[in-house]
Amino acid sequence: MEPDFWHERWQQNEIGFHEREANTKLVANFDALSVLPNGRIFVPLCGKTRDIAWLLSSGHRVVGVELSDMAIQDLFRDLGVEPKITEQGPLTCYAAPDIDIYVGDIFDLPSETLGVVDAIYDRAALVALPEGLRDSYAAHVHAITGGAAQLLVCFDYDQAAMAPPPFSIPPAEVDRIHGLNYAISLLEKTEVEGGLKGFCPAHESCYLLKKPA
């Protein structure tokens, strides 16, 4: 998707992907990452997700990257926190205690800027990307995080039945994208109640990705 597509979605408040509460797959499966207290969690394409508030309340630190400045302003407003805003090359950093969010293109985020992370939580990134971008996205995230363990949440449905996003990421696609760098375990798979966007039958799956033994 082009950046203008996402900017327009935020400007028009067409954000059906935004959940009002922390994602149930995150809450149920986060412990599988074995992150110690005060761990730093990378959330790519984070938007204003309530998952960030849950991670912070669980005693962790968060670093994210998001294309929409509007989304991040809303995020900090929802958190009730006043961020310090600085320019870091092509990115804008919104920072407060235990949280750093970079606004801009994720491919402009180098490892030196990101810093050390203990794990990755991807609920909204891979499912937002068309097939042609997924490999480069996965390779970039793997490189800048040093192959940190990852909790991946994605959907599996008949792509012909509904226009994306979110894109369908079936198990074979997860294996294709991440199989060379990670050992992949399916932690949970459930049917989406009422269907995606209220009509399209789908499953939501949660995977644990770890460095191969």
C-alpha positions as CSV (number, residue, x, y, z in Angstrom):
1,M,0.0,0.0,0.0
2,E,1.2,3.5,-0.8
3,P,1.7,5.9,2.2
4,D,-1.1,8.1,0.9
5,F,-3.5,5.2,1.3
6,W,-2.8,5.0,5.1
7,H,-2.7,8.7,5.6
8,E,-6.1,9.0,4.1
9,R,-7.5,6.1,6.2
10,W,-6.4,7.9,9.4
11,Q,-7.6,11.3,8.2
12,Q,-11.0,9.9,7.4
13,N,-11.1,7.8,10.5
14,E,-11.4,4.6,8.5
15,I,-9.6,2.5,11.0
16,G,-11.6,-0.6,11.5
17,F,-8.3,-2.4,12.3
18,H,-8.0,-0.4,15.5
19,E,-9.2,-2.5,18.5
20,R,-10.7,-0.8,21.6
21,E,-9.0,-3.2,24.0
22,A,-5.7,-5.1,24.0
23,N,-5.7,-7.9,21.5
24,T,-6.8,-11.2,23.1
25,K,-4.0,-13.1,21.4
26,L,-1.4,-10.8,22.8
27,V,-2.8,-11.1,26.3
28,A,-3.1,-14.9,26.2
29,N,0.2,-15.7,24.5
30,F,2.7,-12.9,25.5
31,D,4.4,-15.1,28.1
32,A,5.5,-17.4,25.4
33,L,8.1,-14.8,24.5
34,S,9.8,-15.3,27.9
35,V,10.6,-11.6,28.2
36,L,12.0,-10.5,31.5
37,P,10.4,-7.6,33.4
38,N,11.3,-4.2,31.9
39,G,11.9,-5.8,28.5
40,R,11.8,-3.6,25.4
41,I,9.2,-4.7,22.9
42,F,9.2,-3.5,19.2
43,V,5.8,-2.9,17.7
44,P,6.1,-2.2,14.0
45,L,3.3,-0.2,12.2
46,C,1.8,0.3,15.6
47,G,-0.8,2.9,15.0
48,K,-2.5,3.9,18.3
49,T,-3.0,0.4,19.4
50,R,-4.3,-0.3,22.9
51,D,-1.7,-3.1,22.9
52,I,0.9,-0.6,23.8
53,A,-1.0,0.5,26.9
54,W,-1.2,-3.2,27.9
55,L,2.5,-3.8,27.4
56,L,3.4,-0.7,29.4
57,S,1.0,-1.7,32.2
58,S,2.6,-5.2,32.2
59,G,5.9,-3.6,33.2
60,H,7.6,-3.5,29.8
61,R,9.0,-0.7,27.6
62,V,7.8,-0.1,24.1
63,V,9.4,1.1,20.9
64,G,7.3,1.5,17.8
65,V,7.3,2.8,14.3
66,E,4.2,4.2,12.5
67,L,3.6,6.1,9.2
68,S,0.8,8.3,10.5
69,D,1.7,11.3,12.7
70,M,-2.0,11.6,13.5
71,A,-2.1,8.1,14.9
72,I,0.8,8.8,17.3
73,Q,-0.6,12.0,18.5
74,D,-3.8,10.1,19.3
75,L,-1.7,7.3,21.0
76,F,0.0,9.7,23.4
77,R,-3.3,11.5,24.1
78,D,-4.9,8.2,24.9
79,L,-2.0,7.3,27.2
80,G,-2.3,10.7,29.0
81,V,1.4,11.4,28.4
82,E,3.1,14.4,26.9
83,P,5.9,13.3,24.6
84,K,9.2,15.0,23.8
85,I,9.3,15.3,20.0
86,T,12.6,15.4,18.1
87,E,13.7,14.9,14.5
88,Q,16.0,12.0,13.8
89,G,16.9,12.1,10.1
90,P,13.8,11.2,8.1
91,L,12.0,10.1,11.2
92,T,10.2,12.0,14.0
93,C,10.6,10.5,17.5
94,Y,7.9,10.9,20.1
95,A,9.5,9.9,23.4
96,A,8.3,9.6,27.0
97,P,9.4,7.3,29.9
98,D,9.4,3.7,28.8
99,I,8.1,4.5,25.3
100,D,9.7,5.7,22.0
101,I,7.7,5.9,18.8
102,Y,9.2,6.8,15.4
103,V,7.0,8.4,12.8
104,G,7.9,7.7,9.2
105,D,8.8,4.8,6.9
106,I,9.9,1.7,8.7
107,F,12.5,1.1,6.0
108,D,14.1,4.4,7.2
109,L,14.6,3.0,10.7
110,P,18.1,1.6,11.2
111,S,19.2,-0.6,14.1
112,E,21.3,2.2,15.6
113,T,18.2,4.3,16.0
114,L,15.9,1.5,17.1
115,G,18.3,0.3,19.8
116,V,18.3,-3.1,21.5
117,V,14.9,-4.9,21.7
118,D,14.0,-8.0,23.6
119,A,11.1,-9.1,21.4
120,I,8.8,-8.1,18.5
121,Y,5.0,-8.0,18.5
122,D,3.5,-7.8,15.1
123,R,-0.3,-7.6,14.9
124,A,-0.8,-4.9,12.3
125,A,2.3,-4.9,10.1
126,L,2.5,-8.1,8.1
127,V,-1.3,-8.2,7.5
128,A,-1.1,-4.6,6.1
129,L,1.5,-5.4,3.5
130,P,0.9,-6.7,-0.1
131,E,2.9,-9.7,-1.2
132,G,5.6,-7.7,-2.9
133,L,6.6,-5.9,0.3
134,R,6.5,-8.8,2.8
135,D,9.9,-10.3,2.1
136,S,11.7,-7.0,2.3
137,Y,9.8,-6.0,5.5
138,A,10.6,-9.3,7.2
139,A,14.3,-9.1,6.2
140,H,14.5,-5.5,7.5
141,V,12.9,-6.2,10.8
142,H,15.0,-9.3,11.3
143,A,18.2,-7.3,10.6
144,I,17.5,-4.3,12.8
145,T,16.4,-6.4,15.8
146,G,19.1,-9.0,15.5
147,G,16.5,-11.7,15.0
148,A,14.7,-11.1,18.2
149,A,11.8,-13.5,19.1
150,Q,8.5,-12.5,17.7
151,L,4.8,-12.9,18.5
152,L,2.9,-12.7,15.2
153,V,-0.9,-12.3,14.9
154,C,-2.4,-12.6,11.4
155,F,-5.6,-13.6,9.5
156,D,-6.3,-16.5,7.2
157,Y,-9.3,-16.1,4.8
158,D,-10.3,-16.4,1.2
159,Q,-8.6,-13.3,-0.3
160,A,-11.1,-13.4,-3.2
161,A,-14.0,-12.8,-0.8
162,M,-12.8,-9.4,0.5
163,A,-10.6,-6.6,-0.6
164,P,-7.6,-6.1,1.7
165,P,-6.3,-4.8,4.0
166,P,-5.9,-6.8,6.1
167,F,-4.3,-9.3,3.8
168,S,-4.7,-13.0,4.3
169,I,-1.5,-14.6,5.7
170,P,-2.1,-18.4,5.7
171,P,0.3,-20.8,7.4
172,A,2.2,-21.5,4.2
173,E,2.9,-17.7,3.8
174,V,4.2,-17.4,7.3
175,D,6.5,-20.3,6.7
176,R,7.7,-18.8,3.4
177,I,8.4,-15.4,4.8
178,H,9.9,-16.4,8.2
179,G,10.9,-20.0,7.9
180,L,14.6,-19.4,7.0
181,N,15.2,-17.3,10.0
182,Y,12.9,-18.6,12.7
183,A,11.5,-21.8,14.2
184,I,7.7,-21.2,14.0
185,S,5.1,-22.5,16.4
186,L,1.4,-22.0,16.2
187,L,0.2,-21.0,19.6
188,E,-3.5,-20.3,18.9
189,K,-6.0,-20.3,16.1
190,T,-9.6,-19.2,16.4
191,E,-12.5,-18.3,14.2
192,V,-13.1,-14.5,13.8
193,E,-16.5,-14.0,15.5
194,G,-18.9,-12.5,12.9
195,G,-16.2,-12.6,10.2
196,L,-13.7,-10.0,9.2
197,K,-15.4,-6.6,8.7
198,G,-18.5,-8.3,9.8
199,F,-19.0,-10.6,6.9
200,C,-15.9,-12.5,5.7
201,P,-15.3,-15.9,7.3
202,A,-11.7,-15.9,8.7
203,H,-9.4,-17.3,11.3
204,E,-7.0,-15.3,13.5
205,S,-3.8,-17.1,14.4
206,C,-1.0,-16.4,16.8
207,Y,2.5,-17.7,16.1
208,L,5.7,-17.7,18.1
209,L,8.9,-17.1,16.1
210,K,12.2,-17.9,17.7
211,K,15.8,-18.4,16.5
212,P,16.3,-22.0,15.5
213,A,18.0,-24.1,18.1
